[in-house]
Amino acid sequence: MKRHIETIGLVLKRIAEKAKVRKGMLTIFAIFFVVQIYFVRELLAAELLFGMGFAVFFCIALTVYALGALGERGLDFAEAGIRVISNSARRGYASLEETSRKPFRTPRSESAQ
């Protein structure tokens, strides 16, 4: 493995010694470096866009969860309210029934005689 690396190094040194090739390699490396910077910027921009998209989906999911939890709590409160109202309605119906059993006129009233 070391021999391959050494031979590659020797070949690169021989190429770099030539002036024309050196300028061409420098140009190629500069273009490669600029392209790499461009791709890194593009990847960072894409990552930020995906992050913002996931943040939006997270907010939507959080809102749906919060509305569901509030709905369940609301049903619990409504159940307690319905119990109070039903007890009140039963007492009112019982008192109405008791009142309806009593005669409207007493036996000593004027119209009853």
DRENSE-179209 format. One record per residue: residue number from 1; residue in one letter; x, y, z of N, C-alpha, C in turn. Coordinates in steps of 0.05 Angstrom, whole numbers, plus 5000, padded with zeros to 4 digits. Layout:
BEGIN
ATOM | i | aa | nx | ny | nz | cax | cay | caz | cx | cy | cz
ATOM | NUM | A | X | Y | Z | X | Y | Z | X | Y | Z
...
! end
This chain:
BEGIN
ATOM | i | aa | nx | ny | nz | cax | cay | caz | cx | cy | cz
ATOM | 1 | M | 5016 | 4976 | 5000 | 5000 | 5000 | 5000 | 5018 | 5025 | 5000
ATOM | 2 | K | 5040 | 5024 | 5016 | 5057 | 5047 | 5017 | 5071 | 5052 | 4989
ATOM | 3 | R | 5077 | 5030 | 4975 | 5090 | 5033 | 4949 | 5072 | 5048 | 4929
ATOM | 4 | H | 5046 | 5041 | 4930 | 5027 | 5055 | 4912 | 5025 | 5084 | 4919
ATOM | 5 | I | 5025 | 5091 | 4944 | 5023 | 5119 | 4952 | 5048 | 5133 | 4944
ATOM | 6 | E | 5072 | 5120 | 4947 | 5097 | 5133 | 4940 | 5099 | 5137 | 4909
ATOM | 7 | T | 5089 | 5118 | 4894 | 5090 | 5121 | 4865 | 5072 | 5143 | 4856
ATOM | 8 | I | 5049 | 5145 | 4869 | 5030 | 5167 | 4862 | 5043 | 5194 | 4869
ATOM | 9 | G | 5056 | 5195 | 4892 | 5070 | 5219 | 4899 | 5092 | 5227 | 4880
ATOM | 10 | L | 5107 | 5208 | 4870 | 5128 | 5214 | 4851 | 5117 | 5224 | 4825
ATOM | 11 | V | 5095 | 5211 | 4816 | 5083 | 5220 | 4791 | 5072 | 5249 | 4794
ATOM | 12 | L | 5060 | 5255 | 4816 | 5050 | 5282 | 4821 | 5073 | 5302 | 4822
ATOM | 13 | K | 5096 | 5295 | 4834 | 5119 | 5313 | 4835 | 5129 | 5319 | 4807
ATOM | 14 | R | 5131 | 5298 | 4790 | 5141 | 5302 | 4763 | 5122 | 5320 | 4747
ATOM | 15 | I | 5096 | 5316 | 4751 | 5077 | 5333 | 4737 | 5078 | 5362 | 4746
ATOM | 16 | A | 5081 | 5365 | 4773 | 5082 | 5392 | 4784 | 5107 | 5408 | 4776
ATOM | 17 | E | 5128 | 5394 | 4767 | 5153 | 5408 | 4760 | 5150 | 5423 | 4733
ATOM | 18 | K | 5133 | 5414 | 4717 | 5129 | 5428 | 4692 | 5112 | 5453 | 4696
ATOM | 19 | A | 5120 | 5475 | 4685 | 5107 | 5501 | 4691 | 5079 | 5502 | 4679
ATOM | 20 | K | 5076 | 5493 | 4655 | 5049 | 5494 | 4642 | 5030 | 5476 | 4657
ATOM | 21 | V | 5040 | 5453 | 4663 | 5022 | 5434 | 4677 | 5016 | 5445 | 4705
ATOM | 22 | R | 5035 | 5458 | 4718 | 5030 | 5469 | 4744 | 5008 | 5490 | 4744
ATOM | 23 | K | 5009 | 5507 | 4724 | 4988 | 5528 | 4722 | 4961 | 5515 | 4716
ATOM | 24 | G | 4961 | 5495 | 4699 | 4936 | 5480 | 4693 | 4925 | 5466 | 4717
ATOM | 25 | M | 4943 | 5453 | 4732 | 4934 | 5440 | 4757 | 4924 | 5460 | 4777
ATOM | 26 | L | 4937 | 5483 | 4779 | 4928 | 5503 | 4798 | 4901 | 5513 | 4790
ATOM | 27 | T | 4896 | 5516 | 4764 | 4870 | 5525 | 4754 | 4849 | 5503 | 4760
ATOM | 28 | I | 4856 | 5478 | 4755 | 4837 | 5456 | 4761 | 4831 | 5455 | 4790
ATOM | 29 | F | 4851 | 5457 | 4807 | 4846 | 5457 | 4836 | 4830 | 5480 | 4845
ATOM | 30 | A | 4834 | 5504 | 4833 | 4818 | 5528 | 4840 | 4789 | 5523 | 4832
ATOM | 31 | I | 4785 | 5513 | 4808 | 4757 | 5507 | 4799 | 4745 | 5486 | 4817
ATOM | 32 | F | 4760 | 5465 | 4823 | 4749 | 5444 | 4841 | 4742 | 5456 | 4868
ATOM | 33 | F | 4759 | 5474 | 4879 | 4754 | 5486 | 4905 | 4729 | 5504 | 4904
ATOM | 34 | V | 4726 | 5519 | 4883 | 4703 | 5537 | 4880 | 4678 | 5520 | 4878
ATOM | 35 | V | 4679 | 5499 | 4862 | 4655 | 5481 | 4859 | 4648 | 5468 | 4885
ATOM | 36 | Q | 4669 | 5459 | 4900 | 4663 | 5447 | 4926 | 4650 | 5467 | 4945
ATOM | 37 | I | 4660 | 5492 | 4945 | 4647 | 5512 | 4962 | 4618 | 5517 | 4953
ATOM | 38 | Y | 4614 | 5517 | 4927 | 4587 | 5521 | 4917 | 4569 | 5498 | 4926
ATOM | 39 | F | 4578 | 5473 | 4924 | 4562 | 5451 | 4932 | 4557 | 5451 | 4962
ATOM | 40 | V | 4576 | 5459 | 4977 | 4572 | 5460 | 5006 | 4551 | 5481 | 5013
ATOM | 41 | R | 4553 | 5504 | 4999 | 4532 | 5524 | 5004 | 4505 | 5514 | 4996
ATOM | 42 | E | 4503 | 5500 | 4973 | 4477 | 5489 | 4965 | 4467 | 5469 | 4984
ATOM | 43 | L | 4485 | 5452 | 4995 | 4476 | 5432 | 5014 | 4467 | 5445 | 5040
ATOM | 44 | L | 4481 | 5466 | 5049 | 4472 | 5480 | 5073 | 4445 | 5493 | 5068
ATOM | 45 | A | 4441 | 5505 | 5045 | 4415 | 5517 | 5039 | 4393 | 5496 | 5038
ATOM | 46 | A | 4399 | 5473 | 5026 | 4379 | 5452 | 5025 | 4373 | 5442 | 5053
ATOM | 47 | E | 4393 | 5439 | 5070 | 4389 | 5430 | 5097 | 4372 | 5450 | 5113
ATOM | 48 | L | 4377 | 5476 | 5109 | 4361 | 5496 | 5122 | 4332 | 5495 | 5113
ATOM | 49 | L | 4328 | 5491 | 5086 | 4300 | 5489 | 5076 | 4286 | 5464 | 5087
ATOM | 50 | F | 4300 | 5442 | 5088 | 4288 | 5418 | 5100 | 4282 | 5422 | 5129
ATOM | 51 | G | 4300 | 5435 | 5143 | 4296 | 5441 | 5171 | 4271 | 5458 | 5176
ATOM | 52 | M | 4268 | 5479 | 5159 | 4245 | 5496 | 5161 | 4219 | 5480 | 5155
ATOM | 53 | G | 4221 | 5463 | 5135 | 4197 | 5446 | 5128 | 4190 | 5428 | 5151
ATOM | 54 | F | 4210 | 5415 | 5164 | 4204 | 5398 | 5186 | 4193 | 5415 | 5210
ATOM | 55 | A | 4203 | 5439 | 5213 | 4193 | 5456 | 5234 | 4163 | 5463 | 5230
ATOM | 56 | V | 4156 | 5468 | 5205 | 4128 | 5474 | 5198 | 4111 | 5449 | 5204
ATOM | 57 | F | 4120 | 5426 | 5195 | 4104 | 5401 | 5201 | 4102 | 5396 | 5231
ATOM | 58 | F | 4124 | 5402 | 5246 | 4123 | 5399 | 5275 | 4103 | 5418 | 5287
ATOM | 59 | C | 4102 | 5442 | 5278 | 4082 | 5462 | 5289 | 4053 | 5453 | 5282
ATOM | 60 | I | 4049 | 5443 | 5258 | 4022 | 5433 | 5251 | 4015 | 5409 | 5268
ATOM | 61 | A | 4033 | 5390 | 5272 | 4028 | 5367 | 5289 | 4023 | 5375 | 5318
ATOM | 62 | L | 4038 | 5394 | 5327 | 4035 | 5404 | 5355 | 4007 | 5417 | 5358
ATOM | 63 | T | 3999 | 5432 | 5338 | 3973 | 5445 | 5339 | 3950 | 5425 | 5340
ATOM | 64 | V | 3952 | 5404 | 5322 | 3932 | 5383 | 5322 | 3931 | 5368 | 5348
ATOM | 65 | Y | 3955 | 5362 | 5359 | 3955 | 5348 | 5385 | 3943 | 5366 | 5407
ATOM | 66 | A | 3950 | 5391 | 5407 | 3939 | 5409 | 5428 | 3909 | 5412 | 5425
ATOM | 67 | L | 3899 | 5414 | 5401 | 3870 | 5415 | 5397 | 3856 | 5390 | 5406
ATOM | 68 | G | 3868 | 5367 | 5401 | 3857 | 5341 | 5409 | 3856 | 5339 | 5440
ATOM | 69 | A | 3878 | 5348 | 5452 | 3879 | 5347 | 5482 | 3859 | 5366 | 5494
ATOM | 70 | L | 3857 | 5390 | 5482 | 3837 | 5409 | 5493 | 3808 | 5398 | 5488
ATOM | 71 | G | 3804 | 5385 | 5466 | 3778 | 5373 | 5461 | 3771 | 5352 | 5482
ATOM | 72 | E | 3790 | 5336 | 5489 | 3785 | 5315 | 5509 | 3780 | 5328 | 5536
ATOM | 73 | R | 3795 | 5348 | 5543 | 3790 | 5362 | 5569 | 3763 | 5376 | 5568
ATOM | 74 | G | 3756 | 5387 | 5545 | 3730 | 5400 | 5543 | 3707 | 5380 | 5546
ATOM | 75 | L | 3711 | 5355 | 5536 | 3690 | 5335 | 5540 | 3688 | 5327 | 5569
ATOM | 76 | D | 3711 | 5327 | 5583 | 3710 | 5321 | 5612 | 3694 | 5342 | 5627
ATOM | 77 | F | 3700 | 5368 | 5620 | 3686 | 5390 | 5633 | 3656 | 5390 | 5626
ATOM | 78 | A | 3650 | 5383 | 5601 | 3622 | 5382 | 5592 | 3607 | 5360 | 5607
ATOM | 79 | E | 3621 | 5337 | 5611 | 3608 | 5315 | 5626 | 3601 | 5324 | 5654
ATOM | 80 | A | 3619 | 5338 | 5667 | 3614 | 5348 | 5694 | 3590 | 5367 | 5694
ATOM | 81 | G | 3590 | 5385 | 5674 | 3568 | 5405 | 5672 | 3542 | 5391 | 5667
ATOM | 82 | I | 3542 | 5371 | 5650 | 3517 | 5356 | 5644 | 3507 | 5342 | 5669
ATOM | 83 | R | 3525 | 5331 | 5685 | 3516 | 5319 | 5710 | 3502 | 5338 | 5728
ATOM | 84 | V | 3514 | 5362 | 5731 | 3502 | 5383 | 5748 | 3475 | 5391 | 5736
ATOM | 85 | I | 3473 | 5395 | 5711 | 3448 | 5403 | 5698 | 3427 | 5381 | 5700
ATOM | 86 | S | 3435 | 5356 | 5697 | 3416 | 5334 | 5699 | 3405 | 5331 | 5727
ATOM | 87 | N | 3423 | 5334 | 5747 | 3413 | 5333 | 5775 | 3393 | 5356 | 5780
ATOM | 88 | S | 3400 | 5379 | 5770 | 3382 | 5402 | 5774 | 3355 | 5397 | 5759
ATOM | 89 | A | 3356 | 5386 | 5736 | 3331 | 5381 | 5721 | 3314 | 5360 | 5735
ATOM | 90 | R | 3327 | 5339 | 5746 | 3312 | 5318 | 5761 | 3298 | 5331 | 5785
ATOM | 91 | R | 3313 | 5347 | 5800 | 3300 | 5360 | 5823 | 3277 | 5378 | 5815
ATOM | 92 | G | 3281 | 5393 | 5793 | 3260 | 5410 | 5783 | 3236 | 5394 | 5774
ATOM | 93 | Y | 3240 | 5372 | 5760 | 3218 | 5355 | 5751 | 3204 | 5343 | 5775
ATOM | 94 | A | 3219 | 5335 | 5795 | 3206 | 5323 | 5818 | 3190 | 5343 | 5833
ATOM | 95 | S | 3200 | 5368 | 5836 | 3184 | 5388 | 5849 | 3159 | 5396 | 5833
ATOM | 96 | L | 3162 | 5396 | 5806 | 3139 | 5402 | 5789 | 3118 | 5380 | 5792
ATOM | 97 | E | 3127 | 5355 | 5793 | 3108 | 5333 | 5796 | 3094 | 5335 | 5823
ATOM | 98 | E | 3109 | 5342 | 5843 | 3097 | 5344 | 5870 | 3077 | 5367 | 5870
ATOM | 99 | T | 3083 | 5388 | 5857 | 3065 | 5411 | 5856 | 3040 | 5405 | 5840
ATOM | 100 | S | 3042 | 5389 | 5820 | 3019 | 5382 | 5803 | 3000 | 5363 | 5817
ATOM | 101 | R | 3009 | 5348 | 5837 | 2992 | 5330 | 5852 | 2974 | 5345 | 5872
ATOM | 102 | K | 2983 | 5368 | 5880 | 2968 | 5383 | 5900 | 2944 | 5397 | 5885
ATOM | 103 | P | 2922 | 5398 | 5898 | 2899 | 5412 | 5885 | 2905 | 5442 | 5884
ATOM | 104 | F | 2893 | 5455 | 5864 | 2897 | 5483 | 5861 | 2880 | 5499 | 5881
ATOM | 105 | R | 2857 | 5488 | 5888 | 2839 | 5502 | 5906 | 2837 | 5485 | 5932
ATOM | 106 | T | 2836 | 5499 | 5953 | 2833 | 5485 | 5978 | 2803 | 5479 | 5982
ATOM | 107 | P | 2795 | 5460 | 5998 | 2767 | 5454 | 6002 | 2750 | 5477 | 6013
ATOM | 108 | R | 2762 | 5496 | 6027 | 2747 | 5518 | 6039 | 2747 | 5542 | 6021
ATOM | 109 | S | 2757 | 5540 | 5996 | 2758 | 5564 | 5980 | 2730 | 5571 | 5970
ATOM | 110 | E | 2727 | 5595 | 5960 | 2700 | 5604 | 5952 | 2689 | 5589 | 5928
ATOM | 111 | S | 2705 | 5584 | 5909 | 2695 | 5571 | 5884 | 2690 | 5541 | 5889
ATOM | 112 | A | 2702 | 5529 | 5909 | 2697 | 5501 | 5915 | 2671 | 5497 | 5929
ATOM | 113 | Q | 2660 | 5517 | 5942 | 2635 | 5514 | 5957 | 2612 | 5517 | 5940
! end
